[in-house]
């Protein structure tokens, strides 16, 4: 029986090493589907819509995966004629490679977010839909880092990750693989 009274410390597919490329691609496609149809992108865009910057925004996502959140933000800002610079940061080179193939106009950085340095700091940082990868202490550190390194603000959406913690991954993989 699954235990829901405590946060799971179990690693998920993208946290593991040695995953075949086709499995990573499939996983990133499934995550985009889930985020699109279960509201993850909607929540992210709702948060971004509160940010100031009618003319131009420079936004960096920590833990960008394949960039599907950045793409949702791009489409939202494009409809509002907001100039944008979108930056994806992820520690997994496979995720950055996938992101580059999906959105080559975004800036992509492969590495630990704590070691990124910009000549021009992003106005905003955000992390969304992946906070379950971190311990409580790491989340506190990440939020403090975003606060210290952003020019205008940051967004960390931890609450949506509860759904991902309580949904058995084998079910999601089987269900969404049949739809994609």
N, C-alpha and C positions, 0 to 999 in steps of 0.2 A: 504494500500500500504506500502511496506517495505521502510524504510529510509536508504539510503546508503551513505549519506554525512557525517555521524558521526558513530563512533564505537558503536556497540550494547553493552548494559550492561545487556542484557537478559541472564539468566543462561541457560546452556544446561543440558542435562540429567545427565551427570556425576557430575555436581556441586550440584545437589539436594540431599536431605537426604531421607531415607526411600524407596529407589528404590529396588524392588525385585531382588534377586540374578540372576535369569534367564534373567531379562532385562539388568542387568549390563553385564553379559556374552555376550549376543547378541550384545550390544552396542560395546563392545571391539572387537568382531569378525568383526563387520561392519567397525570399525575404521581401523583395519588391512587391510581389503579389500580396503577401500578407499585409504589408504596410499600406498598400493602396486600398485594399478591400476591407480591412479591419480598422481603418482610421488612423493608423500611425502617421501617415503623411499629412492628414488633415489636422492632427494635433500640432505637428511641427509647423505647418504653414500658419495656423492660428497664432502660435507663439511669435513667429517672425512678423506677422501682420501688425503686431504691437510695437515693433521697433521703429525708431525715428530714422528718417532718411528718405525723403521723397525723391531726391535726385539720384543718389548713388549709395550703394551699400557694399562693403567688403566683409564677407562672412566666411569663417572657417569652421568646418565640422570635425570634431575629434571622434575617431572611430567611424569613419565614413563608410566602411564596407565597400560596396560596389558603386556608391554615389547616388543611390535612388532617392534619398532625402534631399540631397543637393539638387537633383533634377526637379523634384517637386517644387522646391523653393525657386529655382530658375524659371519654371513655367509661371508660377504665381507672380513673381516680380516682373517678368516680361510682359504679362497682360496689363500691368500697371505702369509700363514704360519706365521702370527704375533701372538705371545702369547698375551693373553688378559685377563683382569679382568674387567667384566662389572657389573655395579652397578645401580639398578633401585631405585629411590626415588619417593614415591608418598604419599600424605596425606590420601588417601582412602585405608583402609585395604582391601576392596574388590578387588581393582586393584592389590595390592601386592599379594593377595591370587591367583588371576587368573594368574599373571605373574609367580609365583612359580610353578604352575601346568604346564605351557608351557615351562619354562626354569629353571629347578631346580638347574643348575650349576651356574647361575648368583647370585650375592649378592643382597638381597632385603631389603630395609629399608622403614618402614611405619612411616611417620612423615613429619613435616614441614622441608623443605630443610635447612632453616636458622638455625635449631637446630641440624644438623648432624655434627658429629665430627669423624674424622678418625685418627688412629695412623699413617697411611701413606696416605697422601692426593692423590686424583686422579690427574693424569696428566692433564686430560681434564674434563670439565663439559660441558654439552649441554642441551638446552631446545629447543624443536622443536614440532611444530604442536599443541601446546596448549597455546600459548601466549595470545590468545583471552580470556582466563579465567581471566586475570589480568587487572587492571587499568593501565593507562600510568605510574603513579608514582610507582606502584608495579613492572612494567617491568624494569624501570630504576634501582630500588633497586635490582632486581634479577640479572641484568647484572653486576652491581657493585659487588654484592656478588660473582658471578662466577669469576670475574676478581681477586678479593681479595683471593679466596680460591683455585684456581687451581694452579698447579705447572707449566704447560706449556701453557695453553690457554683455551679458551671457545668458544662456538658457540651458538648463539641464533637466531633462524630462525623465525622472526616475519612475514615476507612477505607472506609466504605460508598460514598463518591464514586468510588472506583476503578472499580466496576462501570459507573457512568455515564460515565466517561471512555473506557472501552474498547468501549462498545456504540454502534454507529453510529446516530445519531439518526433517520435516514430509515427504518431498519428498525423502530425502536421506534414511530415515528409511524404507519407503515403497519400494523404488527401490532396495536397497541393501539387504533387508530382503528376497526378492524374489530370489536373486542370491546366497545367502549363505546357 
